[in-house]
Amino acid sequence: MQRKTAEATDLHTVIKMAFIKEESEDVKIEETFTVKKEDLQEQTDLIEQNEGSKEEEHHVKTEEKTHLQTDGILKRKDKNRFTCTQCGRSLANKSKLKIHMRIHTGEKPFTCTQCGKSFIRSSSLNVHMMSHTGEKPFSCTQCGKSLASKSKLKIHMRIHTGERPFTCTQCGKSFSQSSHLNEHMMIHTGKKPFTCTQCRKIFYCSSHLNKHMRIHTGEKPFTCTQCEKSFSQSSHLNEHMMIHTGKKPFTCTQCRKNFYCSSHLNKHMRIHTGEKPFTCTQCGKSFSRSSSLNLHMRIHTGVKPFTCTRCGKSFTCSSHLNLHMRIHTGEKPFTCTRCGKSFNCSSSLNRHMRIHTGEKPFTCTQCEKSFSQSSHLNEHMMIHTGRKPFTCTQCRKNFYCSSHLNKHMRIHTGEKPFTCS
């Protein structure tokens, strides 16, 4: 302490002599009281450090005595933390609390000069600007993928680690991102706050609505560099590109089936787990996919929005119309590699292939007899149950299956559709 006092006294002397030097023209006085610049700087730093310590001590004392309040919203939880009075969140310092308060006030002071989008934080704006510049400085060490921000890289790494830190309190399902959990929670609440202005269809999140709007606008901004086919979603383009590369990187651990994308694998896994999270509110029937539930709902509503331009027949989904159109065109794009027989849909080819492989994956739980098709098993089960749900309107005879009834009806109609060539 004595050394610091002495140094301060010396500095005072130096400064005083400097004033004398400026006012006096005497060269000897100038030589006598010249002090090296670096010595002056060193001593100045010492005093500034000393004054800074005093200010810091004074600041701490002031904080201990006073509760900080800003606009009636900010308050001190303890001497180290600041708490938001709106949601109770605790933050490390006043500046972080002020930034946090913008969530509640809606204030977004940082605006992009390119597109006009505004942000709560300047760091968020900086990350956003990379979408205009194309800069992606953060690279994944596992797969080499580049990302615009450190937080996005952290989220991406969960694909490789399998980490899913966000868990649904209703069903226990876990997610890698909090936003995915929030969307999932709307399945339980039934909330769909985003509505299409064109067709009034409602969605869980704004991104789904934005993608949907491209159906109405016809926008397809993602184009394949190989064949120039365009897509409304980047994920659809990525899946399409694998047709050219032949890559199917997602493999089922149960049956080793490969898929182009993780979402297809996730849907497939429900076959093994038996999970059916989508339930009809009308009849209680459950489905493994939301699209299957949407199609099923048309049974109750009677909606058949897809109509054949050739014969006027209507269908509940576009895929059924596409299959039907092959009746008119005669197209059979799926061909058996064993015998050359062609089919108008892939499912028919898959069933046919079981003739060659001998595969019979559908087994009766009563007598263990196996079948190549599930419909055949269903018909067989009626032998055990004794149920004959198909009745002839002419003679009231009952049958196990509709095909047997159709054959029987020819007795009454006299129809003989098979002619000797």
Number of C-alpha atoms within 10 A of each C-alpha: 6 7 8 13 11 11 16 16 11 14 19 12 12 16 14 12 18 17 10 15 19 10 9 12 10 11 9 10 14 16 10 10 16 12 15 8 8 9 11 14 11 10 16 15 12 14 16 11 12 13 12 12 12 12 12 12 12 12 12 13 11 12 14 12 10 11 13 16 11 9 6 8 14 19 19 20 15 10 12 11 15 23 20 19 14 10 9 10 12 18 18 11 13 18 11 12 20 16 14 17 19 15 11 11 8 10 14 15 11 17 15 14 9 8 9 9 12 17 19 18 16 14 12 13 16 15 15 18 17 15 11 11 8 11 14 15 11 17 15 14 10 8 9 9 12 16 19 19 19 14 11 12 17 13 14 17 17 15 11 11 8 10 14 15 12 17 15 14 9 8 10 9 12 17 19 18 16 14 12 13 17 15 15 18 17 15 13 13 8 10 14 15 11 17 15 15 10 8 9 9 12 17 19 19 19 15 11 12 17 13 13 17 17 15 11 11 8 10 14 14 12 17 15 14 10 8 9 9 12 17 19 18 16 14 12 13 18 15 15 17 17 15 11 11 8 10 14 15 11 17 15 15 10 8 9 9 12 16 19 19 18 15 11 12 17 13 13 16 17 15 11 11 8 10 14 14 15 19 15 14 10 8 9 9 12 17 19 18 16 14 11 12 18 15 14 17 17 15 11 11 8 11 14 15 12 17 15 14 10 8 9 9 12 17 19 19 16 14 11 12 18 15 14 17 17 15 11 11 8 11 14 15 12 17 15 14 9 8 9 9 12 17 19 19 16 14 11 12 17 13 14 17 17 15 11 11 8 10 14 15 12 17 15 14 10 8 9 9 12 17 19 18 16 14 12 13 18 15 16 18 17 15 11 11 8 10 14 15 11 17 15 14 10 8 9 9 12 16 19 19 19 15 11 12 17 13 11 14 16 12 10 11 8 8 10 8 6 6 5 3 3
